[in-house]
């Protein structure tokens, strides 16, 4: 009897292997311009459909399908971008893709139309303006050329030409309206599979992308995946069989064994993917919440407001006058509370992050009043102090409403440039603009300009070019 069981197991394994599909599970793109590396991971369900795509540090996409395994939606999110939320809705007619809507919430931003071969044939903008795209094919229905035309003038704005060898795409070349080549992509194959693309765009150097494949089949996926929310805002995942990665919250984490416990998580609901070489099992909606967080109370003004106007000159040699209101505030918090810092709003939209949970007072550099060529923009001063914990934020018991008119009536001290800016006002580590507002944790990705970088007790001026 034992021998028969072993034979059955072997038969199942062989059948599953024969049904496996070779699909891309990782892409590694290296730029010659700055040696940067971008890694993309794809994860598949048991039907072989991609259900999640992660571009490390950049974006994530989730995919939904109908009962016929036809792609219906893609939800796309760019990390660290407040305007990132996008949903792509794909529309089919009798199994044929006919259009794709790009939406922000319920608002349609644009609609891409597709021809009978599944290639874009035009774009309809939110205001009803249609940008036509004309495609040319050979007798084997290979796309040879695609032209994007101006919606009103009708002239060609860009052209992409495709080159094939024995029916396989080997080069794609894009030109602008003047016929100048702006980008060239070459395709390299090994054993009948795309192994590498090389994209060049003039002075921007080249980007070489290497593709790694895996066998996609339910047989290779982790089994019996379970998730448990623990006290302290951690989640433990367990499974049987093999797994090499756990993915959630935009993170790709390599794992070994049959379990993984997260670090402390922020309050919220999480979707986990447990994967083995791209074969993924999804564990949706695991909720964690820390009810031990306590907020501050007795938020109050802590002295006189001081005002300073910095006079500078912009790139067009026009004078810029920026006024900063230094508002001292204080608050109380329970002795047993252990926040890691505070987020202090000085109106409904703007705030400063303070990475010190031991303080109970702070001078807010509120810069919501800017005078530029005579124009004045003001917002009411309203102070909200949120206690920040590793698991999330706690709202205060009270909000400090300030007399905005009285503050605006204070005569400012006028200084030139940053010569009179006192580095002691930059209490928390990070990058600040010349008005004392913390704008980032590092200078990476910031626009060109002059910044104050605070590290510990040291402040330095840094020029980003």
N, C-alpha and C positions, 0 to 999 in steps of 0.2 A: 504493500500500500504506500509506503514511504517513497519508493521509486516512482510511482505514478504521479504523486504530488509534485515531486521535483520536475518531472517531465512537463507537467502542466504549467508550472512557473516559467520554465525555459521557453515554452511556446508563447506565453503572454509577452515575455520580454522581447522575443524575436518579432512578433507581430507589431508591437509598439514601435520598435526601432525601424521597421520597414515603413511605418506610417509617418515617421518623423519628417519635419520640414526644416531645411536649412534656411535660417533667417538671421538678419543682422541683429546682434544683441548689444554691441558697443561700436561707437565711432570715436576715433581719437584724431582731433584736428590740431596741427602744429603750425603756427605762423612764423615765417622767416623774418618778419619785420621786428617782432619783439620776443620771439621764442615762447610766446604764450601757448598754453595747451588747453583745449576745450574738449571735455569728454561727455559723450551722449550715451545714455543707456536706454534700451527698449525692453519692455516686459510684455509677455504674451500670456493669454489664457489658454485653456485646454483645447479650444477650437483653432488655435494658431493666430488669433487676432491680437494685435498690439492693444493693450489696455492702458498703458502708462508709458510716458517718455520723459526722461529727466536729462536736461542739459545742466551739468553740475555748476552751481553758482549763478546760473542764468535764468532758467525757466523750467516749467513743468507743464505737461499736457496729459489729460485723461480722455479716454475714448469710450463711446457707447455704441452698441450695435442693436439691430432689431432681430427678430426671430429667424431671419434669413441670413444672419451674419453680415448684414450690410451696415457699413459705418453710418451712424446717424448724427452724432455730435462729437465735437472736440472742445474741451474746456481748457483754455490756455492761460497761464499766469506767469508773468515776469517777476522775479524776485526783486525786492528793493525798488519797486516802481509803483507809485501810488495810482497811476493810470493804467495798470497792467491788466485788470480784469477783462478778459475777452472770452466770448463763447462763439464757436464756429458750428453752425447748423448746416448739415449736408442734406440736400433734397434729391430724392431719387424718383424716377418714373420707370416702372417695370424693370427695376434693378439697374437702370442707367443713371449715373450721376449727371444732374442737370444744372445745379447751382449750389453755391455755398454762401451763407450769410455770416458776416462778421458782426457780432453784437457786443455792446457794452450794456450789461443789464438787459432791459427789454428793447433798447434802442438799436436799430440796424445801422451800422456804420457804412457798410458797403456790401454788394452782392456780386460774386464772381460767377459768370455763366460758363458752362462747359459744352464742348462740341461732342459729336457722337463717338469720338475716340478718347474722351476723358481728359482733354487738354483745355485750359482756359481759352475762352473765345471773346471775352469782354468783361468789363467791370462797371457796375452801376453804383455811383456814389450815393451818399445819404440824401443829397439835394436833387437827385434824379438825373445827374449828368452821367452819360454813358461814355466810357472809354473803350473803343473797339479794339479787338485783337484779331488779326487775320492770320490763319495758319495754312501752311502749304505742306502737302504730303506726297510721298512717292507711291508707286503702285502697290507696295506692301504695307501701306498705311503708316510708314515711319514719318514722323514729324521732321520736315526739312528746314522750315523757316517759320518764325513767328514775328509778326510786326505789331507793335503797339502804336496806335495813332492818336493824334490830338483830337479831343472830343468835338471841337468846333472847327478848327482850321482843316482837319483831315490829313495833315502831314504826318509822316512817320516820325515818332519820337525815339523809338529804339527798335533794333532788329536783333533777333537771336537766330543764328544759323547752326544746324546740327549736322555732324558728319558721322557716317556709319562705315563699318567694315564687316562684310558678311552679315549684314543686318543687325550688328551690335553697335551701339553708340560709343564713339571713341573721342569725340570733341564737341564742345558747345562754345560758341563765340558770340558775344554780345557787343553791339556797336551803338553809338549814340546817333542823334539826328544828322550829324555831320559826317557819318560814316567812320568815325574813329573808334577803334576797338577799345572797349572799356574793361572787358573781362574775358578771359579764356579759361575754360575748364577742360582738362583731359581726363579720360577714364582708362584705368588699367585693370585687366582681368587675370584671374588665375583659376584654372580648372573650371572655367565657365561661370565664375562668380566675380562680381565687382570686388576688387581688392583695394583699390586706391583711387582717389581723385586728387588732381592738382589744379588749384584755382589761382590764377595770377591776375592782378588788377593794377598794372602800371607800377607807379612808384610805391604802392602799398605792399609790395613784395608778394609772396605766394603763401597759400594755405594748403598744406598737404593733409588729407584725411584718409586714415586707414580704417578698414572695416573688418570687424571680427564677427564670426558666425557661430551659431549654436544650433543643436538639434531641438526643435520645438515639438513637444508631444506631452500629453498628460502624464505619460509614464514617468517622465523625468522630474515632474513638479514635486515640491514638498508635500507630505501627507499629514492629515490630522492637525492642521494648524489651529492653534488656540491663542487667545489673548486675554490677559488678566490685568485690570487696573489695580495698582497697589496704593496703600497709603503713602503720602509724600510725593504724589504726582509722578510716579514712574509706571511703566507698563512692561509686563513680562510676556514674551511670545515664546511658544513652544511648538515643536513639530516632530514628526518622525521622517526618516529618510534623510536626504541630503539637501542642504541649503547653503548658498555662498553669500547671500546679501539680504539685508532688511532695508527697505526704503520707506521713508515717511518724512513729511514736513520738509520736502526738498533735499533730504539728506540720503546719501548712499553709504551704507555701513556694511563692511565686509564682516561676515560671521563664520564661526566654526561650531561644530557640535549640533545640539538639538534645542537650544534655547538662547534667548537674548533678552536682557533687561535694559531699558532706555536710561539715559540720564534724567534728571529732574525736568519735567515738561511744564510749559505754561498751561494755565487753564484752557481747556478747549476740547474739541472733538477731532480725532485723528483717524486717518485711513492708512493702514499698513499694507505693504507688499512684501511677502516672503518669497524669495526667488532662488532658483537653482539654474544657473546658466540661461537666464532669460525666461525660464518657465516659472510663472508667478502665480501665487495664490493671494487673493485680496482679502483683507480683514477690515471691513469698513466700520466707521463710527465707534471708536473706542473713546469714551469721554473721561477726562480727569478734571478734578476740581479740588482746590485747597481751600477749605473753609476756615483755616486758622489765620488767614491774613487779617490784619487790622489796619484801619486807616488813621490818619492824623485828625486832630481836633484843635479848636481854638486858633485857627489861622487868622493872623492879625498883622497890621502894619507895624514895623519895628524901627521907626525913626523917620527922618525927613527924606523925601524924594529929591535926588540930585539929577540935574539935566545937563547934557553935554551935546553940542552940535559939532560934528566933524566936517570940515570943508575940504573937498578933494576935487580933482579934475578927471573926467572920464577920457576914453580913447578919442573922442571927438573934440577934446579940449573944452568941454562944457563943464561949468561948475556944478558940483553935486554937494548938497548940504543934507547930511543925515543926522537926525536927532535921536539920541538914546536916553531913555528914562530909567535911572537906576533906582529900583523900588526895593527897599529893605522889608523883608517879611519874616515872620517867625510862626512856629506851630508847636503843638505838643503831640506826643505819641506814648502809648503804654510802655512802661519800663521793660516788659518782657518781649516786646516786638523786636524783630531782627530784620528790618528791610535792608536791601543791598544798595538802595539809592532812592532818589525822588525824581518824579517828572513834574515840573512846575509850569503850569499854563498861566500866561498873563493876559490872555483873552480866549475866545472860543477856539482859535485856530493855531496860535503860536505858543511854543513852550521851550524850556531848556531842560536838559537831562543833567542831573547831579549824581555822580557816581560815588556817593558817600552816604551810607545809611546811618551814620552816627550823628550827623548835624541836625539841628532843629531851627536853623535860621539861614537866610540866604539873601543876597542882593541880586535882584533880577535885572539883567540888562535888556529892558523891553525896547525893541526897535520897530514897533509897529507904526511909528510916525516918521515919514520921510518927506523932506522938502526937496524937490528937484525942479529947478526952473520955475519956481513959483507955485507948483502943484502940491497940494497937501492931501494925504490919505490918513485917516484916523480910524481907530477901532476902540471901543470901550475897554478900559482896564478892569479885568476881573480875574482874580488870582485863585487857581485851583491847585492844591498840592496833593499829588497822588503818591502814596508810598509804594515803592517798587520792590517786589520780591522775586525770587527765582521762579516762582510759579505764576506770576502775574502782578497786577496792580490792584490797590485798594483805594476806593474813593474816600475823600475826607468827609467829616461830619458837617463842615461848613465851608462856604465859598466866600472869599473876601471881595466885596464890591467896593471899588474905589471911585472917588469923584474925578472922573475923566476931565471935566472942564477945569477944575482947580489945578490938576497936574499939568495940563496943556498951557496954563497961564504962567507957569514958573519960567523965569528968565534963564535961558541956558548959558552955560559957559561955552564959548566958541574957540575951537582949536583947529590947527591945520594938520592934515594928514593924521598920523597916529602917534605923534611925538608926545602927546599928553595922556595917552591911554595907559592906565595903571595895570600892570600885569597881574596884580593881586586880585582883580575882579574876575579873572578866569580861574575859578576855584577847581572845577572838575577837569580831569584829563580829557583831551580831545582837540579838535580843530575848531577855531572860532574865526568869524569874520571881524572886520575892523570895528564893528559896533558892539562886540562882546557876545554875539549870539553863537552858540555851539552849532556847527553845521555838519559835522561828521566826526567819526572816530579816527580817521586817517585822511591824508591828502589824496589818496588814490581815487581817481575818477572825478575830482573836483575841477571846476572851470578854471581857466587861467586867472591869476590874480594874486593878491597879497593876503596871507592868513597868519593868525597867531596859533602856534602849536603848543599845547600845554601837556607836559609829561611830569607827573609828580609835582614838585615845587618849582620846576623850571619852565619858563615860557620863552619861545623863540619865534622870530618872524621868518616865514617861509614863502618864497615866490613860486607859484605853480605856473609853468609855461606850457 
